Amino acid sequence: SCSYRLGVRSAALHELYNDNMYTAFVAALEKFDRSMPGYLTKDALLVGPESRTSSPVKVVRDPISCMSDNMKGLFPAGEGAGAAGGIVSAAVDGVRVARGVLDLIAPEAWQQADRVSNLGQLANNLRESYVHSSSDLY
């Protein structure tokens, strides 16, 4: 069963994705099953293509800009990047990352958006909270 309230509809992955994507999905699921036996069963549910796992890694990024420390222009975000632990914290992280992206590519756009809403203050509060508490999180 699935917790998604609107329900799900079954579909064969090989019908949804090209051969390369399908092969990659199958290989990844089989590899994960080898590290966590029993994960992959005939009842396994892959929901739009996110599975019920958390990232075992944390992508290192700048605590203020949220940009990857070793790949300029990459902004790892959310649970897959190890920067969140669920849907709410992933959404909050998305706001922080959006601020980092806008600060890099269009700082004037962020300033204009900030005049219209309180997003700037929210992002700054989140940024400050993260910087002060990130050492406690991991």
FINUNU-836087 format. One line per field, with one value per residue: residue number from 1; residue in one letter; x, y, z of N, C-alpha, C in turn. Coordinates in steps of 0.02 Angstrom, whole numbers. Atoms other than C-alpha are relative to their C-alpha. Layout:
! FINUNU-836087
n <- [NUM;...]
res <- [a;...]
nc1 <- [X;...]
nc2 <- [Y;...]
nc3 <- [Z;...]
cac1 <- [X;...]
cac2 <- [Y;...]
cac3 <- [Z;...]
cc1 <- [X;...]
cc2 <- [Y;...]
cc3 <- [Z;...]
END
This chain:
! FINUNU-836087
n <- [1;2;3;4;5;6;7;8;9;10;11;12;13;14;15;16;17;18;19;20;21;22;23;24;25;26;27;28;29;30;31;32;33;34;35;36;37;38;39;40;41;42;43;44;45;46;47;48;49;50;51;52;53;54;55;56;57;58;59;60;61;62;63;64;65;66;67;68;69;70;71;72;73;74;75;76;77;78;79;80;81;82;83;84;85;86;87;88;89;90;91;92;93;94;95;96;97;98;99;100;101;102;103;104;105;106;107;108;109;110;111;112;113;114;115;116;117;118;119;120;121;122;123;124;125;126;127;128;129;130;131;132;133;134;135;136;137;138]
res <- [s;c;s;y;r;l;g;v;r;s;a;a;l;h;e;l;y;n;d;n;m;y;t;a;f;v;a;a;l;e;k;f;d;r;s;m;p;g;y;l;t;k;d;a;l;l;v;g;p;e;s;r;t;s;s;p;v;k;v;v;r;d;p;i;s;c;m;s;d;n;m;k;g;l;f;p;a;g;e;g;a;g;a;a;g;g;i;v;s;a;a;v;d;g;v;r;v;a;r;g;v;l;d;l;i;a;p;e;a;w;q;q;a;d;r;v;s;n;l;g;q;l;a;n;n;l;r;e;s;y;v;h;s;s;s;d;l;y]
nc1 <- [42;-37;29;21;73;36;-11;-50;19;-56;-26;-65;-52;-27;46;-3;-66;-40;-39;-54;29;28;-57;-29;46;-4;-66;-2;43;-33;-58;25;25;-58;-23;56;38;72;29;32;45;52;46;-35;36;-41;48;-20;-44;-33;14;4;-67;-31;-67;-52;-56;15;-41;-30;16;-12;58;37;25;27;-33;-48;-69;-47;26;32;63;44;33;34;54;49;-18;-48;-67;-17;10;66;19;72;30;2;-67;-20;31;-37;-65;11;2;-69;-38;24;-33;-70;-2;15;-56;-53;16;40;12;51;66;15;16;67;47;0;42;70;19;-45;-43;-69;-8;7;-62;-53;10;-17;-73;-31;17;-39;-71;-12;18;-21;-47;39;41;-34]
nc2 <- [-59;-63;-53;-55;0;4;67;9;44;41;-5;33;-49;2;-36;-71;-29;29;58;-20;-16;62;41;-32;11;70;10;-34;37;64;-16;-18;62;38;-30;5;58;-1;-64;9;58;-5;-52;-64;-55;-56;-54;-53;58;-3;59;-14;3;-65;-3;22;-46;-71;-37;-58;-63;-60;-9;-62;-2;66;26;55;-22;21;-7;-66;-2;56;-14;61;-20;47;63;36;-30;7;-65;0;67;11;-45;-69;-28;-5;-61;-56;-2;-26;-73;-22;10;-49;-63;5;-3;-69;-43;9;-17;-61;-28;-53;32;18;-62;-21;47;-13;-59;19;49;8;57;-16;8;71;33;-20;35;70;4;-9;59;56;-10;9;66;54;45;44;45;57]
nc3 <- [0;5;-41;44;-7;63;27;52;55;20;68;9;10;69;44;-17;9;54;-21;-46;-65;-28;-22;-59;-56;-20;-30;-65;-47;-15;-43;-66;-30;-25;-63;-47;26;-12;21;65;0;51;-23;-4;30;21;13;44;-10;-65;-41;-72;-29;-13;28;-47;5;-5;48;-34;32;-40;-44;14;69;16;60;-11;-14;51;68;5;37;-20;-63;-24;-43;-25;-31;40;-10;-71;-33;-31;-23;11;49;-25;0;70;25;-30;33;67;-5;-11;62;49;-18;21;73;20;-19;49;70;9;-67;3;1;-69;-36;22;-30;-71;-12;8;-50;-56;15;-18;-72;-13;22;-46;-64;11;9;-66;-40;26;-14;-71;-25;45;-33;-43;41;29]
cac1 <- [0;51;25;-5;-187;-234;-175;-57;-72;40;150;297;458;517;362;393;579;705;820;962;851;762;928;994;838;847;1034;1012;869;964;1120;1019;938;1112;1154;981;918;731;708;666;515;372;273;403;328;423;326;363;526;563;581;561;744;848;1013;1160;1274;1281;1340;1459;1401;1432;1322;1273;1258;1208;1323;1425;1599;1680;1568;1531;1352;1283;1158;1122;957;837;840;938;1082;1078;1021;848;762;584;462;448;634;661;538;627;793;720;684;863;935;824;896;1072;1036;957;1100;1218;1125;1009;1032;922;777;790;790;634;546;595;509;347;351;437;536;701;676;617;770;886;808;823;1002;1049;960;1050;1222;1203;1130;1210;1346;1213;1120;1255]
cac2 <- [0;181;331;446;498;512;335;265;176;32;47;-51;48;-12;68;235;259;233;81;175;242;75;-18;109;95;-95;-95;31;-66;-230;-150;-75;-245;-322;-197;-211;-388;-400;-221;-274;-390;-427;-303;-164;4;137;300;425;374;402;252;240;269;411;469;378;524;710;817;948;1124;1300;1335;1508;1494;1309;1285;1125;1147;1056;1093;1276;1305;1144;1170;1000;1007;909;733;658;777;734;910;860;716;724;819;973;996;963;1103;1220;1173;1211;1390;1407;1336;1448;1597;1535;1512;1685;1765;1692;1719;1866;1952;2097;1976;1914;2092;2131;1973;2016;2185;2098;1963;1908;1770;1858;1865;1684;1627;1727;1653;1479;1511;1575;1430;1306;1384;1384;1210;1113;1045;971;888;772]
cac3 <- [0;-20;93;-57;-30;-212;-243;-371;-537;-585;-739;-805;-793;-963;-1038;-952;-976;-1115;-1108;-1022;-883;-859;-848;-723;-613;-612;-574;-433;-354;-366;-290;-148;-117;-98;40;120;82;66;7;-169;-171;-288;-181;-195;-237;-333;-329;-466;-466;-281;-169;19;63;132;65;146;100;130;-15;53;14;74;226;165;-25;-27;-177;-190;-118;-263;-413;-446;-501;-424;-284;-203;-112;-5;59;-85;-51;134;177;240;326;262;156;268;294;108;68;188;110;-61;-6;57;-104;-211;-118;-152;-338;-353;-257;-388;-551;-519;-352;-410;-440;-262;-196;-299;-238;-60;-75;-124;8;166;78;106;293;295;196;308;464;392;340;513;597;484;507;696;710;566;676;790;646;583]
cc1 <- [44;-35;-23;-76;-39;8;53;-27;61;19;67;53;27;-46;3;66;37;43;54;-27;-27;56;31;-44;7;66;4;-42;32;60;-23;-24;58;25;-54;-45;-73;-34;-39;-40;-51;-52;32;-38;48;-48;37;68;37;-18;1;69;22;71;51;60;-25;46;24;-15;13;-62;-41;-31;-35;30;49;69;48;-27;-39;-63;-48;-27;-37;-52;-40;29;53;71;22;-10;-68;-17;-74;-28;-1;69;28;-29;36;68;-7;-3;71;41;-21;32;72;7;-12;56;56;-18;-39;-16;-53;-70;-20;-19;-70;-53;-6;-42;-74;-23;51;50;72;12;-5;65;58;-6;19;75;35;-11;43;74;14;-13;26;49;-36;-39;36;57]
cc2 <- [62;53;60;-1;-6;-68;-1;-46;-38;13;-35;52;1;33;76;33;-32;-57;18;14;-63;-44;29;-10;-72;-14;31;-37;-66;12;17;-62;-42;28;-2;-56;3;64;-7;-65;9;53;69;53;58;55;57;30;4;-62;19;-9;71;-3;-22;47;71;36;63;63;57;13;62;-2;-64;-30;-55;28;-17;1;65;-3;-56;16;-62;19;-59;-64;-39;25;-7;64;4;-71;-14;54;73;31;6;63;62;7;28;76;27;-5;50;68;-1;6;72;48;-5;28;65;31;55;-29;-19;61;24;-46;12;61;-17;-47;-1;-57;12;-11;-74;-37;18;-34;-73;-10;6;-61;-59;7;-13;-71;-58;-47;-49;-52;-62;-21]
cc3 <- [0;41;-42;-5;-65;-34;-54;-54;-22;-73;-2;-15;-71;-51;11;-18;-58;29;51;70;34;28;63;62;26;35;69;52;20;46;71;37;26;66;54;-24;20;-20;-65;0;-55;20;5;-39;-14;-21;-34;2;67;39;74;33;15;-27;52;0;11;-47;34;-41;47;44;-13;-70;-21;-63;20;10;-57;-72;-5;-43;17;70;24;52;25;28;-38;7;73;39;34;20;-8;-44;24;-1;-70;-31;26;-33;-71;-1;9;-64;-54;13;-23;-76;-22;19;-51;-68;-9;67;0;-1;70;40;-18;32;75;17;-2;56;57;-11;20;74;20;-18;46;67;-6;-7;67;44;-22;18;73;24;-42;33;47;-39;-22;44]
END
